[in-house]
């Protein structure tokens, strides 16, 4: 499951304009123009997960609504990033939407405008 989840997340991230993959902290990260918009991590119990930027207030809403899927990641959680477990039943459309939103928050405005909503 872990390799399959990583493969799906990688495909979602690299489909975005100017996205590149770079290993950092011994794990894949995806960037636009050198800035990270998504990271592959694991949870405290070893489950595969992604960490992405989220708009102000989204972290609290997601964690409260679905604490079995979403969590406040260490290190970047205080900056509003969201963690999402990628084990069990994963809604890959939802993952794509979360990753695209993070990419838009990270990309320069002109580049972000190239990706339709």
C-alpha positions as CSV (number, residue, x, y, z in Angstrom):
1,X,0.0,0.0,0.0
2,X,2.8,2.4,0.9
3,X,4.5,2.2,-2.5
4,X,1.2,2.5,-4.3
5,X,0.1,5.5,-2.3
6,X,3.5,7.2,-2.9
7,X,3.2,6.5,-6.6
8,X,-0.3,8.0,-6.7
9,X,0.7,11.1,-4.7
10,X,3.8,11.5,-6.9
11,X,1.6,11.5,-10.1
12,X,-0.7,14.1,-8.6
13,X,2.1,16.4,-7.6
14,X,4.2,16.1,-10.8
15,X,1.1,16.8,-13.0
16,X,1.2,20.3,-11.7
17,X,2.9,23.0,-13.7
18,X,6.6,23.4,-12.9
19,X,6.4,20.8,-10.1
20,X,9.6,18.9,-9.3
21,X,10.5,16.2,-6.8
22,X,13.4,16.5,-4.5
23,X,14.4,14.3,-1.6
24,X,14.7,16.2,1.6
25,X,15.0,14.7,5.1
26,X,15.2,11.3,3.5
27,X,11.7,11.6,2.0
28,X,10.2,12.9,-1.3
29,X,9.1,16.5,-1.3
30,X,7.5,18.3,-4.2
31,X,8.3,21.9,-5.0
32,X,7.6,24.7,-7.3
33,X,10.6,27.1,-7.9
34,X,12.4,25.7,-4.9
35,X,9.5,26.1,-2.5
36,X,7.9,23.0,-1.0
37,X,4.1,22.5,-1.5
38,X,3.8,18.8,-0.5
39,X,5.8,16.3,1.5
40,X,5.6,12.5,1.8
41,X,5.8,11.5,5.5
42,X,4.6,8.9,7.9
43,X,2.4,9.3,10.9
44,X,3.5,8.4,14.5
45,X,2.1,4.9,13.9
46,X,3.9,4.4,10.6
47,X,1.0,5.1,8.2
48,X,1.8,6.8,4.9
49,X,0.8,10.5,4.9
50,X,1.1,13.7,3.0
51,X,1.8,17.1,4.5
52,X,0.5,20.2,2.6
53,X,0.0,23.9,3.1
54,X,-3.6,24.8,3.9
55,X,-5.5,28.1,4.0
56,X,-5.9,29.8,7.4
57,X,-8.5,27.9,9.4
58,X,-8.6,24.8,7.1
59,X,-6.4,22.7,9.4
60,X,-8.8,23.1,12.4
61,X,-11.9,22.3,10.3
62,X,-10.4,19.2,8.6
63,X,-8.9,17.8,11.8
64,X,-12.2,18.4,13.7
65,X,-14.4,16.9,10.9
66,X,-12.2,13.8,10.3
67,X,-9.5,13.2,12.9
68,X,-9.0,9.6,11.6
69,X,-7.8,11.1,8.3
70,X,-6.4,14.5,9.0
71,X,-3.9,15.6,11.6
72,X,-1.7,18.6,12.6
73,X,1.8,17.6,11.5
74,X,4.8,18.3,13.7
75,X,7.1,21.2,12.7
76,X,4.9,22.7,10.0
77,X,1.5,22.2,11.7
78,X,1.9,25.5,13.7
79,X,2.2,27.3,10.3
80,X,-1.2,25.9,9.2
81,X,-0.1,22.8,7.2
82,X,-2.3,19.8,7.2
83,X,-1.4,16.1,7.4
84,X,-3.6,13.5,5.7
85,X,-3.3,9.8,6.2
86,X,-2.9,7.8,3.0
87,X,-3.8,4.3,4.3
88,X,-7.1,2.5,4.2
89,X,-9.7,4.0,1.9
90,X,-8.2,7.1,0.3
91,X,-10.3,9.6,-1.6
92,X,-7.7,10.4,-4.3
93,X,-9.9,13.2,-5.7
94,X,-9.8,14.9,-2.3
95,X,-6.0,14.3,-2.1
96,X,-5.7,16.0,-5.5
97,X,-7.7,19.0,-4.4
98,X,-5.7,19.4,-1.2
99,X,-2.4,19.2,-3.2
100,X,-3.6,21.6,-5.9
101,X,-4.6,24.1,-3.2
102,X,-1.2,23.9,-1.6
103,X,0.5,24.3,-5.0
104,X,-1.6,27.4,-5.7
105,X,-0.6,28.8,-2.3
106,X,3.1,28.2,-3.1
107,X,3.3,29.1,-6.8
108,X,3.9,32.6,-8.0
109,X,0.6,34.2,-8.9
110,X,1.1,34.1,-12.7
111,X,2.0,30.4,-12.6
112,X,-0.9,29.7,-10.2
113,X,-3.3,31.3,-12.7
114,X,-2.3,28.7,-15.3
115,X,-4.1,26.0,-13.4
116,X,-7.9,26.1,-13.7
117,X,-9.9,25.7,-10.5
